[in-house]
Amino acid sequence: MIDFKFVSFAENLLEKVIDENKDKQTLFLFPNINSKKQALKIYQHLWDFSNSKFLTIKEWKNLIFETSHPILKDEKRKIAFYSVLTPENKKFFKINNYFQSNELASDFFDFWEEINEEMVNHSFIEKILESKETSQNWQKKTFSCLMEIRSNYKKLLYERKLTDKIFLFKKDNLNMDFIKSFDSVVVVNQFYYTKLEKYILKQIHKEILIYFQVPENCVDKDNFRITSDFSAKDVTDFRTEKIKIIQTSDNFSMISGLFKEMQQEKPDIIVDFQFSKQPYSSFFSSEIFDISPTKPFTSTSVFNFFSSLYELLSCIILDKINNVYLIGLQSVLNAFRNDDFIDYFLDGNKQKEKKNIQESLLFFLNKLVEKDYKFIDLNLNFFKYNSADKEIEEIFKKVFKIIEFFLNLESFSDFISQITSDEIINIEKITTHFETEYSNIFEIYYEILADFKTLTEIH
């Protein structure tokens, strides 16, 4: 039986949920990892060693769908996706290499996961697309192409005794044994339920409590969701009453004011959207403070560095007449504008000096643009006709030396082994102080490289 519970904004939602269900063996389900962690902290204070369990909705679904095969995840599934693309697929989606396929892979998996979550029949989609009134020709071709890739991907996984969520998360694979040990299931403040999630909940023959921290009239109980006309007006009476604004004349005074507030008010959480750029970020010890590394890997210095390196390598052409490699000037400009890339080659200089050198490099490159240069040679012959400081030439030599090195690699395995060698690229020189101290960037970096290495194994 499913029962709905409504908690006012004047109450602590998680404390109320825990208090009302602490005497049962309960499966607690949360919409995200943060709410789960906060609830666990409250629960641990009770010193209750019952068999209650705390999971996110996503974690829960991973446990109740049955499979005898390992599930392909993250970069490995993207690599497998790329390996099944036919020449026709690549031409249709305008893909020339693995890196260009990443966005399509993400969209591909998101699409089929949503189809599963909403329990949409493939034939239903085809029927809609067959209607001339509701579909354009490119939509039918796109869906047909996606179906072909899905089929080839499924075949590849079957041959290697693997599976993927897009084939697993279906009601036929549902196994409710995991639920048997619990007295009840409690779902906390989940504002939207997919059709599959609603189906699963209705299959549970135990007490199910769904908590919402919104007014009862704002919830559609038949469909387990917030009503479509719900807005800020519905919670006007429950808004926060105490908002304190502190204004300062400069950045130093702001930091001083922050530490004063910390001493007096002792806040649990401080939100700074540019924490890593603040001078005080280096004052905090990760052993004492829980500093959240919220930046995705694609926004890190490591990703930015290799993105520029990739752009430089991908735009190189061979001048067969003079037997020399040429590199696109625009790509060089882009790389030298990238602080995370160029700083690596300015090691040993102070930050202010690095900025001055970077400006000199960009000034020199813009002079070449004015002279209508489109390419420059890796042999640096362009310096014969364009004078520059010795320091500028040395930086070009460093950059082009690495480019030439990677041009001579013969396999992907060679590439992996070389970028993990400090002699070629020292990853610690690329990362920022914040990334090194407060994130698991090195762990993520080496995990991604390990995933990439499986590309050759799949082929």
C-alpha positions as CSV (number, residue, x, y, z in Angstrom):
1,M,0.0,0.0,0.0
2,I,1.3,3.5,-0.9
3,D,0.7,6.3,1.5
4,F,1.7,9.9,1.1
5,K,3.2,12.1,3.9
6,F,3.5,15.8,3.8
7,V,6.0,17.8,5.9
8,S,5.8,21.5,6.4
9,F,8.8,23.9,5.7
10,A,8.9,24.7,9.4
11,E,10.1,21.1,10.1
12,N,13.4,19.4,9.3
13,L,12.3,16.9,6.6
14,L,15.1,14.4,7.1
15,E,14.9,14.4,10.9
16,K,11.1,13.8,10.7
17,V,11.5,11.0,8.2
18,I,14.1,9.2,10.3
19,D,12.2,9.7,13.6
20,E,9.0,8.3,12.2
21,N,10.7,5.2,10.7
22,K,13.6,4.5,13.0
23,D,11.9,1.5,14.7
24,K,11.5,-0.5,11.5
25,Q,13.8,-2.2,9.1
26,T,13.4,0.4,6.4
27,L,14.7,0.9,2.9
28,F,15.2,4.7,2.6
29,L,15.3,6.1,-1.0
30,F,16.6,9.6,-1.9
31,P,16.6,11.6,-5.1
32,N,20.4,12.4,-4.9
33,I,23.6,11.5,-3.0
34,N,23.6,14.7,-0.9
35,S,20.2,14.1,0.7
36,K,21.2,10.5,1.4
37,K,24.4,11.6,3.1
38,Q,22.6,14.1,5.3
39,A,20.0,11.5,6.3
40,L,22.8,9.0,7.2
41,K,24.4,11.5,9.5
42,I,21.2,12.0,11.4
43,Y,20.6,8.2,11.5
44,Q,24.1,7.4,12.8
45,H,23.5,9.6,15.9
46,L,20.8,7.2,16.9
47,W,23.3,4.4,17.3
48,D,20.7,2.1,15.6
49,F,22.3,-1.0,14.2
50,S,19.2,-2.4,12.5
51,N,19.2,-3.5,8.9
52,S,17.8,-0.3,7.5
53,K,19.4,0.8,4.3
54,F,20.0,4.2,2.6
55,L,20.1,4.4,-1.2
56,T,19.6,6.9,-4.0
57,I,16.8,6.0,-6.5
58,K,19.6,5.3,-9.0
59,E,21.5,3.0,-6.7
60,W,18.3,1.1,-5.8
61,K,17.5,0.4,-9.5
62,N,21.0,-0.9,-10.0
63,L,20.3,-3.6,-7.4
64,I,16.8,-4.8,-8.5
65,F,17.5,-5.6,-12.1
66,E,18.9,-9.1,-12.6
67,T,21.8,-10.0,-14.8
68,S,24.5,-12.7,-15.0
69,H,26.8,-10.4,-17.0
70,P,28.9,-7.5,-15.9
71,I,27.4,-4.1,-16.8
72,L,29.4,-1.8,-19.0
73,K,29.8,1.7,-17.6
74,D,31.2,5.2,-18.1
75,E,34.0,5.5,-20.7
76,K,34.0,1.8,-21.5
77,R,30.5,1.9,-22.9
78,K,31.5,5.0,-25.0
79,I,34.5,3.1,-26.4
80,A,32.3,0.1,-27.2
81,F,29.8,2.5,-28.8
82,Y,32.4,3.9,-31.1
83,S,33.7,0.5,-32.0
84,V,30.3,-0.6,-33.5
85,L,29.8,2.5,-35.7
86,T,29.8,1.6,-39.3
87,P,31.3,3.9,-42.0
88,E,27.7,4.9,-42.9
89,N,26.9,5.7,-39.3
90,K,30.0,7.9,-39.0
91,K,29.1,9.7,-42.2
92,F,25.5,10.3,-41.2
93,F,26.5,11.8,-37.8
94,K,29.6,13.5,-39.3
95,I,32.1,11.7,-37.0
96,N,35.8,11.3,-37.9
97,N,37.3,10.0,-34.7
98,Y,36.6,8.7,-31.2
99,F,36.6,12.1,-29.5
100,Q,34.0,13.5,-31.9
101,S,31.8,10.5,-31.0
102,N,31.6,11.3,-27.3
103,E,28.7,13.7,-27.5
104,L,26.7,11.4,-29.7
105,A,27.4,8.5,-27.4
106,S,26.1,10.4,-24.4
107,D,23.0,11.4,-26.3
108,F,22.6,7.8,-27.5
109,F,22.6,6.3,-24.1
110,D,20.5,9.1,-22.6
111,F,17.9,8.5,-25.3
112,W,17.6,4.7,-24.8
113,E,17.7,5.0,-21.0
114,E,14.8,7.5,-21.2
115,I,12.9,5.2,-23.6
116,N,13.3,2.4,-21.0
117,E,12.4,4.6,-18.0
118,E,9.1,5.8,-19.7
119,M,8.5,2.2,-21.0
120,V,8.0,3.4,-24.6
121,N,7.6,0.7,-27.2
122,H,9.9,1.0,-30.2
123,S,7.1,0.2,-32.6
124,F,5.2,3.1,-31.1
125,I,8.0,5.5,-32.0
126,E,8.2,4.0,-35.5
127,K,4.5,4.4,-36.0
128,I,4.6,8.1,-35.0
129,L,7.6,8.7,-37.3
130,E,5.7,7.0,-40.2
131,S,3.1,9.8,-40.1
132,K,4.0,12.5,-42.6
133,E,2.1,15.0,-40.6
134,T,4.2,14.6,-37.5
135,S,7.6,13.6,-38.8
136,Q,10.3,14.9,-41.2
137,N,12.4,12.5,-43.3
138,W,15.6,13.2,-41.3
139,Q,13.8,12.0,-38.1
140,K,13.0,8.6,-39.6
141,K,16.6,8.3,-40.8
142,T,18.0,9.3,-37.5
143,F,15.9,6.8,-35.5
144,S,16.7,4.0,-38.0
145,C,20.4,4.8,-37.6
146,L,20.1,4.7,-33.8
147,M,18.2,1.4,-34.0
148,E,21.0,-0.1,-36.2
149,I,23.7,1.1,-33.7
150,R,21.7,-0.3,-30.8
151,S,21.5,-3.6,-32.5
152,N,25.2,-3.8,-33.3
153,Y,26.0,-2.6,-29.8
154,K,23.8,-5.4,-28.3
155,K,25.5,-8.0,-30.5
156,L,29.0,-6.8,-29.4
157,L,28.1,-7.1,-25.7
158,Y,26.4,-10.5,-26.2
159,E,29.6,-11.8,-27.8
160,R,31.7,-10.6,-24.9
161,K,29.2,-11.7,-22.2
162,L,28.6,-8.1,-21.1
163,T,25.4,-6.0,-20.8
164,D,24.3,-2.4,-20.5
165,K,21.6,-0.5,-18.6
166,I,19.8,0.2,-21.8
167,F,19.1,-3.6,-22.2
168,L,18.8,-4.4,-18.5
169,F,16.5,-1.8,-17.0
170,K,13.2,-3.4,-18.2
171,K,10.4,-4.9,-16.2
172,D,11.1,-8.4,-17.4
173,N,14.5,-8.3,-15.6
174,L,13.0,-7.1,-12.3
175,N,14.0,-9.1,-9.2
176,M,12.3,-8.0,-6.0
177,D,14.3,-10.3,-3.7
178,F,16.3,-7.4,-2.4
179,I,13.1,-5.8,-0.9
180,K,12.1,-8.9,1.1
181,S,14.2,-8.2,4.2
182,F,12.6,-4.7,4.8
183,D,9.4,-3.9,6.6
184,S,8.8,-0.8,4.6
185,V,10.1,1.4,1.8
186,V,10.4,5.2,2.3
187,V,10.9,7.6,-0.6
188,V,12.0,11.1,0.4
189,N,11.1,14.2,-1.6
190,Q,11.4,12.7,-5.1
191,F,9.6,15.2,-7.3
192,Y,9.3,13.1,-10.5
193,Y,8.9,9.4,-11.0
194,T,9.4,7.7,-14.3
195,K,6.8,5.3,-15.6
196,L,9.2,2.4,-14.8
197,E,9.8,3.7,-11.2
198,K,6.0,3.9,-10.6
199,Y,5.6,0.4,-12.0
200,I,8.3,-0.9,-9.6
201,L,6.8,0.7,-6.5
202,K,3.4,-0.8,-7.4
203,Q,4.9,-4.3,-7.4
204,I,6.1,-4.0,-3.8
205,H,3.7,-5.7,-1.4
206,K,4.9,-3.8,1.6
207,E,4.2,-0.5,3.3
208,I,5.4,2.3,1.0
209,L,5.6,5.9,2.4
210,I,6.3,8.8,0.0
211,Y,7.3,12.0,1.7
212,F,6.9,15.4,0.2
213,Q,8.0,18.7,1.6
214,V,5.5,20.8,-0.3
215,P,1.8,21.6,0.4
216,E,-0.5,18.6,-0.2
217,N,-2.6,20.5,-2.8
218,C,0.5,20.7,-5.0
219,V,0.9,17.0,-5.4
220,D,-0.8,14.8,-8.0
221,K,-1.1,11.5,-6.0
222,D,-2.3,9.4,-8.9
223,N,0.8,10.1,-10.9
224,F,3.3,10.6,-8.0
225,R,4.3,14.1,-9.1
226,I,4.2,17.8,-8.4
227,T,1.3,19.5,-10.2
228,S,2.2,21.4,-13.3
229,D,0.9,24.7,-12.0
230,F,3.2,24.5,-8.9
231,S,5.2,27.8,-8.5
232,A,7.0,29.9,-6.0
233,K,3.7,31.4,-5.0
234,D,2.7,28.1,-3.4
235,V,5.5,28.4,-0.8
236,T,5.4,32.2,-0.2
237,D,4.3,31.7,3.4
238,F,7.3,29.4,4.1
239,R,10.1,31.5,2.8
240,T,13.3,31.9,4.8
241,E,12.9,34.8,7.2
242,K,16.5,35.5,8.0
243,I,18.8,36.7,5.2
244,K,21.9,38.6,6.3
245,I,23.8,40.6,3.7
246,I,27.3,41.8,4.4
247,Q,28.8,44.4,2.1
248,T,32.6,45.1,1.9
249,S,34.7,47.6,0.0
250,D,37.3,45.1,-1.2
251,N,38.2,41.4,-1.5
252,F,40.4,41.4,1.6
253,S,37.6,42.9,3.8
254,M,35.2,40.3,2.4
255,I,37.6,37.4,3.5
256,S,38.0,39.0,6.9
257,G,34.3,39.3,7.3
258,L,33.9,35.7,6.3
259,F,36.2,34.4,9.0
260,K,34.6,36.7,11.5
261,E,31.2,35.2,10.7
262,M,32.6,31.7,10.8
263,Q,33.9,32.4,14.4
264,Q,30.6,33.8,15.6
265,E,27.9,31.8,13.7
266,K,29.8,28.6,13.1
267,P,28.0,27.7,9.9
268,D,27.9,24.1,8.7
269,I,28.1,24.9,5.0
270,I,29.8,27.8,3.1
271,V,29.0,28.2,-0.6
272,D,31.6,29.9,-2.8
273,F,31.1,29.6,-6.5
274,Q,34.7,30.5,-7.2
275,F,36.4,28.9,-4.2
276,S,39.3,27.5,-6.2
277,K,40.2,31.0,-7.4
278,Q,40.0,32.6,-4.0
279,P,43.4,33.3,-2.3
280,Y,42.0,31.8,1.0
281,S,41.3,28.4,-0.7
282,S,44.9,27.3,0.1
283,F,44.3,27.9,3.8
284,F,41.9,25.1,4.3
285,S,43.1,21.6,5.1
286,S,41.2,18.8,3.5
287,E,41.8,16.7,6.7
288,I,39.6,19.2,8.7
289,F,37.2,20.7,6.1
290,D,35.0,18.8,3.8
291,I,35.7,20.7,0.6
292,S,33.5,19.5,-2.3
293,P,35.3,19.2,-5.7
294,T,32.2,20.1,-7.7
295,K,34.0,20.7,-11.1
296,P,33.4,18.0,-13.7
297,F,36.5,16.4,-15.2
298,T,35.8,18.3,-18.5
299,S,36.4,21.6,-16.7
300,T,39.8,20.6,-15.1
301,S,43.2,21.8,-16.1
302,V,44.1,18.2,-17.3
303,F,41.2,18.0,-19.7
304,N,41.9,21.6,-21.0
305,F,45.6,20.7,-21.5
306,F,44.9,17.6,-23.5
307,S,42.1,19.3,-25.5
308,S,44.6,21.8,-26.8
309,L,47.2,19.1,-27.5
310,Y,44.6,17.2,-29.4
311,E,43.5,20.2,-31.4
312,L,47.2,20.9,-32.3
313,L,47.8,17.3,-33.4
314,S,44.6,17.0,-35.4
315,C,45.2,20.1,-37.6
316,I,48.7,19.0,-38.8
317,I,49.3,18.4,-42.5
318,L,52.3,17.3,-44.5
319,D,53.8,19.7,-47.1
320,K,54.9,17.0,-49.5
321,I,56.9,19.4,-51.7
322,N,59.2,20.6,-48.9
323,N,58.7,17.4,-46.8
324,V,57.8,19.4,-43.6
325,Y,54.9,19.2,-41.3
326,L,52.6,22.3,-41.0
327,I,50.4,23.2,-38.2
328,G,47.3,25.5,-38.4
329,L,48.0,28.9,-37.0
330,Q,44.5,29.3,-35.5
331,S,45.0,26.1,-33.5
332,V,48.3,27.4,-32.1
333,L,46.6,30.6,-31.1
334,N,43.8,28.7,-29.3
335,A,46.4,26.6,-27.5
336,F,48.5,29.6,-26.4
337,R,45.4,31.4,-25.2
338,N,44.6,28.4,-22.9
339,D,46.3,29.1,-19.6
340,D,46.2,25.4,-18.6
341,F,48.1,24.5,-21.7
342,I,50.7,27.2,-22.0
343,D,51.5,27.4,-18.3
344,Y,53.0,23.9,-18.5
345,F,55.7,25.3,-20.8
346,L,56.3,28.3,-18.6
347,D,57.3,26.3,-15.5
348,G,59.5,28.2,-13.1
349,N,58.2,31.6,-13.8
350,K,56.0,33.5,-11.4
351,Q,52.4,34.0,-12.3
352,K,52.8,37.7,-13.3
353,E,55.8,36.7,-15.5
354,K,53.8,33.9,-17.1
355,K,51.1,36.4,-18.1
356,N,53.7,38.7,-19.6
357,I,55.3,35.9,-21.6
358,Q,51.9,34.6,-22.7
359,E,50.9,38.1,-24.0
360,S,54.2,38.3,-25.9
361,L,53.5,34.9,-27.5
362,L,50.0,36.0,-28.5
363,F,51.4,39.3,-29.8
364,F,53.9,37.4,-32.0
365,L,51.2,35.0,-33.3
366,N,48.8,37.9,-34.1
367,K,51.6,39.5,-36.2
368,L,51.7,36.3,-38.2
369,V,47.9,36.5,-38.7
370,E,48.3,40.1,-39.9
371,K,50.8,38.8,-42.5
372,D,48.2,36.3,-43.6
373,Y,49.9,33.2,-42.3
374,K,47.6,30.2,-42.2
375,F,50.1,27.5,-41.2
376,I,53.5,27.5,-39.6
377,D,56.1,24.7,-39.9
378,L,57.2,22.4,-37.0
379,N,60.9,23.1,-38.1
380,L,60.4,26.7,-36.9
381,N,61.6,28.1,-40.2
382,F,59.1,30.9,-39.9
383,F,61.4,32.5,-37.3
384,K,63.9,33.2,-40.2
385,Y,61.4,35.8,-41.6
386,N,59.8,36.9,-38.3
387,S,62.1,38.1,-35.5
388,A,61.2,37.3,-31.9
389,D,62.9,37.1,-28.5
390,K,65.0,34.1,-27.7
391,E,62.6,33.2,-24.9
392,I,59.7,33.1,-27.4
393,E,61.6,30.8,-29.7
394,E,62.4,28.4,-26.8
395,I,58.8,28.1,-25.9
396,F,57.8,27.2,-29.4
397,K,60.6,24.6,-29.4
398,K,59.2,23.0,-26.2
399,V,55.7,22.9,-27.6
400,F,56.6,21.6,-31.0
401,K,59.0,19.0,-29.5
402,I,56.0,17.3,-27.7
403,I,53.9,17.6,-30.8
404,E,56.5,15.9,-32.9
405,F,57.0,13.2,-30.3
406,F,53.3,12.2,-30.4
407,L,53.2,12.4,-34.2
408,N,55.7,9.5,-34.2
409,L,53.7,7.1,-32.0
410,E,52.3,4.1,-33.8
411,S,49.6,2.8,-31.5
412,F,47.2,3.8,-28.8
413,S,49.0,1.7,-26.3
414,D,52.2,3.7,-27.0
415,F,50.2,6.9,-26.4
416,I,48.9,5.7,-23.0
417,S,52.4,4.6,-21.9
418,Q,54.0,7.8,-22.9
419,I,51.5,10.2,-21.3
420,T,51.8,8.3,-18.0
421,S,55.6,8.8,-18.1
422,D,56.8,11.9,-16.3
423,E,59.6,12.2,-18.8
424,I,57.2,13.2,-21.5
425,I,54.3,14.9,-19.7
426,N,54.3,15.5,-15.9
427,I,50.7,15.4,-14.9
428,E,51.4,17.1,-11.5
429,K,52.8,20.2,-13.3
430,I,49.4,20.6,-15.1
431,T,47.1,20.4,-12.2
432,T,46.2,23.4,-10.0
433,H,46.8,23.5,-6.3
434,F,43.1,23.2,-5.6
435,E,42.7,20.1,-7.8
436,T,45.7,18.4,-6.2
437,E,44.6,19.2,-2.6
438,Y,40.9,18.9,-2.8
439,S,39.9,16.5,-5.5
440,N,40.6,12.9,-6.7
441,I,41.7,14.1,-10.1
442,F,44.7,11.8,-10.4
443,E,42.5,8.8,-9.6
444,I,40.0,9.8,-12.3
445,Y,42.8,10.6,-14.8
446,Y,44.3,7.1,-14.5
447,E,40.9,5.4,-14.5
448,I,40.0,7.2,-17.8
449,L,43.4,6.1,-19.3
450,A,42.7,2.5,-18.3
451,D,39.3,2.7,-20.0
452,F,40.8,4.2,-23.1
453,K,43.3,1.3,-23.2
454,T,40.4,-1.2,-23.6
455,L,39.6,0.4,-27.0
456,T,42.3,-1.8,-28.6
457,E,41.1,-4.8,-26.7
458,I,37.5,-4.3,-28.0
459,H,38.7,-4.1,-31.5
